[in-house]
């Protein structure tokens, strides 16, 4: 049994942070499911940008859709939905085997809508309907504007992957939106048993931003520790939520928990372990979504153990040490949220440009 299989036995699901046609066409995705017990898959604008602009796999379909569509965003979502549907069908046996707990594939709303509540709700409805798969989650950024959209979409029975989470205060608001959405759905007289949601924390970006500040303050002893400490604190909030009377009432009606998902888990600092954000955050009812290289690294030399609920005192100390040296982690995580939106916007703009360029080369025309 390889370490990836051992993680599953400890109650954590491994999802893949990648989607392109090559991994499906080659059979590699199915092999990861069969051999490594891969339980799901996530996509985002950056992933699709690399897939579409980095290969010729989509060229023929881009031209075909350009004859029916007059703008590049519409063409992109045609391409993305087709890939998401195919991936969801590949994962359907996992969804069935786990009784709807795993086997999900995620598709994100346009990053241009991150500050647009109504636009997010409208597009989430549209994507959910067009994909037409129970084992799909629509990704909505956990911005202030996203809170209402998340609650409303859950009320409507749309599975939601809350993305771009960095800070603990915002995560508490997300748990409120999650429970509120299920409560609203019950008030409408609808079942909540098949409504699924996860809350995705982006980890490595926290350390990338904090580490240079720690160096300036001669606090190198905290490097590579802040994101993990923050994640362990987030999991404690999750445990508080599922143990609350409010959630217990929802559970009695069949509610699933909104599992926490660790994202941005490839180590950016070459001086740190390449499986740092895997080994230290293994725990029950959680998900870690990994890029291929991190999956390969963990399979090769990772060590699986129940680490998420260990050394909690040290996690508290790390967060207190930040305060002691005047580092406001809440301001940093808000900045990361803002920058995360910008980065996804940049990737999305680059993606749309690659679609327009492909059409232009073939003598067609598409606009924004």
N, C-alpha and C positions, 0 to 999 in steps of 0.2 A: 504493500500500500504506500503510495507516494504522499508527501506532506500535504498536497492539495486535497486528497481524499480524507486525510486526518482532520483537516480544518472543518470539513462538512460534519464529521462525527462530533465535533465540539459545538455544533449549532450555528456555525457561520456559513453563509452561502457565498461562493465566488462567482461573480459576474465578469464579463469581458467588457473592457472599455474600448471597443472597436467595432466597426461595421463597414465592410466593403464587399463587393461582389466576389473578389478573388478568394476570400476566406470561406465563402459559401460554395463557390464553384469547385474549389479544390478538395472539398470534403474535410478541411481542417477544422471548421467549426463543429461539425458532427463528431470528429475525433476528440475534440476537447470535452464535449459532452460525455462521450462514451468512456474515455480514459481518465479524465481529471474531474469528472462530476461537475462540470460547469453548469451553473443553474440559471443564467440570464445574461443579458447584454444591454449595454447603454450606448447611445449615440449623442452627438451634439454638433453644433455648427463646425467646430474645428475638425472633428472626425470626418464629416461629410466633405469638407473642403479638401482634405488630403485625399480622400477616396476619389472624388470627381476630377480634381485638377491633377492628381498624381498618376492617373492611368487613362487608357483609352477605352476602358470598359463601358463608359457611359456615353461615348460620343454618338453612337448610332441613335440611342434613345433621345438624346438632347435634340438632334435634328428632327426626329420624328415628332416629338412634343412641340417643337417650335412652329410646326405647321398648324397646330391647334391652339397654341397659347401665344399671347402677345407680350408676355413679360417674364423675366428670368426667375422671380420668386415662385411663380406658379409652376414653371418648368421644374425648378428644384424640388418642390414638394411632390410633384408627380413621380420624380425619380426616387425620392426618399421614401415615400409611402410604399412603392413597389418593393424596395429593399426591406423595409420594416415588416411588411406582410410576409415576405418569404422567410425572414429570420424568425418571426413569430410562429410560423408553421413548423419550422425546424425545432423550436423549443416547446411546441404544444405537448409532446409526450412528457416533458419535464413538468409542465403545468398540471397535467392530469395526474401524474405520479405523486406530486406533492399536494394534491387537493387545492390547487390555486394559490399556494404560498410562493412558489418560485416559477421559473419558466417565462419570465417577463422580458419584453424588449421595449426600450424607451425611445420616444420621438419628441423632440423639443419644439415648442412654438418658436416663431421668429424672435431672435434676440432684439429686434427693433421694438418689440412690444413689452420689454422689461418694465417700463414705467407706465404702461397703458393697461389698466385693469379691464375695461370693457373690451378692448381689442384682444386681450389674452383670452378672455372667456369665449369670445366669438370664434377665435381660431382653434382653441382647444376642442370646442364642440365639433367644429368642422373636421379636424384631423381625426378625432375619435370615431366619428361616423364614417369617414372615408376609409380608414384602416380596417374597421370592422372586425377586430379580433379581441377576444376577452383578455388575452395575455399580453396586452400592450399597455404601457403607461405613457401618458402625455406629460412631458417635462415642463414645469412652470418655475421660473426663478423665484426664490424666496425673498423677494424684495418687499418693501412696504406695500407697494401697489399690488404685488402678487398675492398677498394674504387673502383679500376678498375673493380674488379669482380662484384660489385654491379651495376655499370653503364652498363657493358656488358650484364648482365643477364636481367636488365630492358629493354635494347634495344631489347633483344630477346623475350620479353613478359612474362618473368618469374616473378611471384609475389615474392617480397622480404621483409623479416623481418630483418632489420638491428639490430643485437644484440650486446651485450657487449659494450654499449655506456656509458661513464662516464663523459667525458669532453666536454665543450662547443666549444672549437676550432675544435675538431674532428667532432662535430655535424654540424658545418658550412660546413665542407668539405663533409659531407654526403648529405646535401641539394643540394650542387653543383653536386654530383654524381647522385642524384635522378633526378634533372631537366635535366642534361646532357644525362642520359639514355633515357628519354622520347623524348628529342630533336633528339637523334640519331635514335630512332625508327620511328619518323615522317619522317626523311630524307630518311629512307629506304622505305617509302611509306606504312607504317603499322599503324593501328589504336592504339590509346593509351587509349581508353575508359575503357578497362577491365583490365588494368595493375594496380595492387594494391601494396602498400608498406607502412610499418610502421617503425618508428625509436625507438628502445627500450632502454630506460635509466635505468640503474641499480642504485637504490637509497640507500637502507639501507647500502650497503657495503661502501658507501662514509662516512656515519656517523661512522660506525664501525672503519674505519681507522683514521678518523679525531679526534674523541672524546678523545682518550688517549693523543693526542698531545695538545688538548685544556686544558686538566687537568694539563699537565706539565707547560703550560703557564698561569695557573690561569685564564683561559677564559671559565669557565664552563657555563657561560651565553649563549654561542653559541652552546652548546651540543644539538644534535637533530634538529638543524636548518639549517645546511649547505646543506644537500641533498635537502631539500625542497626549499631553496633559489636558488640552482643551477637548479632545475627542473623548477621553475617559470621563470628563465632567459632563459632556453631552449625554453619554450613556447613562449616567446617574439621573439626569433629567428624564430620560426615556423610562427608566425604571420607576421613577416617581409617578410618571403619567399612567403607566399600565397598572400601578398599584392604587391609583386614586379611585375614590368612590364613583366619580364621574365616568371614568372609563369602564369600570366594572359593570356599570349599568348598560353600557354599550356592548360589552362582551357578552352579557346575558342575551342580547338580541342578535348575537352572531358576528360582532365586529372583529376584524383582524387587527392586529397591532400595526402601527406605522413604524416599521423597522428603520433603524438608522443605517445609513449606507456610507461607507468611507470611499471618497473619490479623490482624484488627484493624488494617487498613491505611489507614483514612481518617484524615487528619491532623486532630487536635483543636485545635491551636494555630493561630489565624488568621494569625499572624505567620510561619508556616512554609509551604512549598510544599504545595499540595493533592495533589501526586503524589510527595511526599518518600519514602514507603515503597514506591514502585514503581520510580522511576528508580534508586534506590541499591541495589536488591537483585535485579537481573536476573542470572540465572546458569543454567547447564546443570542439567537434571534437578531443577528446583524448580517450585513452584507459588505463585502469588499469588492469593489469593481476595479479590475486591474488591466493595464495594458499587456500585450502579449509578452514583452520582454520581462516584465515583473512576474508573470505567470511562469515563464521558463526559469527564471532565477529562483523562485520559491520551490518549484518542483526539484531543482537541482540541489539546493543547499538550505532551504528553509526549514525552520523548526516550528512545529505546531504545538501550541499549549494554550491553556485558558488564561490569557494575559490581560484581558480588558478590565477585569475587576480586581486586579492585583496592584499593589503599590499605590493605592489611592492617596495615601498621606503625602507621598512625594509629588503627586500631580497637584495637590493643593498647595504644596510648598513652591512648586514652580510658578504657579499663578500668583502667589503672594510675593515671590521674589521679583516678578515683573513690576508689581505695584511699588515695591520698595525702591526700585531704580527708575521710577517715574515713567514706565512704559504703560500706556493706556491700551490694553488689548482690544477694548470695544471700539476705539477709534480706528485701530489697525484693521479690524475685521470689516468695519464699514467701508474703509478705503479699498479693501480687497473685493468687496461686493461691487463697488463702483467700477473698479478696474476689470473685474471679471466680465461685467456687462460689455465694457469697451472692447475687450479682447474677443469676445464672441461676435460682437458687431463687426470687428475688423475681419475675422475669419469668414463671416457671412458675406460681407461685401466682396471679399476676395473670391469666394465661391461663385457669387452671382456674376462677377466679372469673367471668371473662367467659362461660365456657361455662355455669356454674350460673345466672348472671343471665339468659342467653338462654332457658334452659329454664324458669326461674321466671316470666319474662314470658309464656311460652306456657302456663303453668299446669301444667307438669310438675315433676319433682323429680329432682335428682341430688346425690349426696354425694361426699365424698372417701373 
